[in-house]
Amino acid sequence: MTRTGRAGEDDRLVGELVVSPQRRDVVGFLRDNGGVATFDEVVDVLDGESDRPLTAVRLHHVHLPKLQAAGAVEWDEETGEIRLTPRARATVTSDIIGRLAGD
């Protein structure tokens, strides 16, 4: 049986985090930093020592659209501001992030 309504939406949000460590990092970073960050700040968190331009492209074309579709973030492409949604704040606790990451 498929869950509908709020429970189904929450399942989708958590599901997007399960399949992607990068999406977990984005949501965890936003949770730990007041729920808002710039695109560049998030790229810095995801990039580490790797390829910054590639990280930015993946964030722009893959991770943020999926997080938006799941209802986890709101993203203003003009200003670069990324905000954690109230639903994501309520659903995705630090404990969930840690369990999904295997901590």
Disulfide bonds with the S-S distance in Angstrom:
none
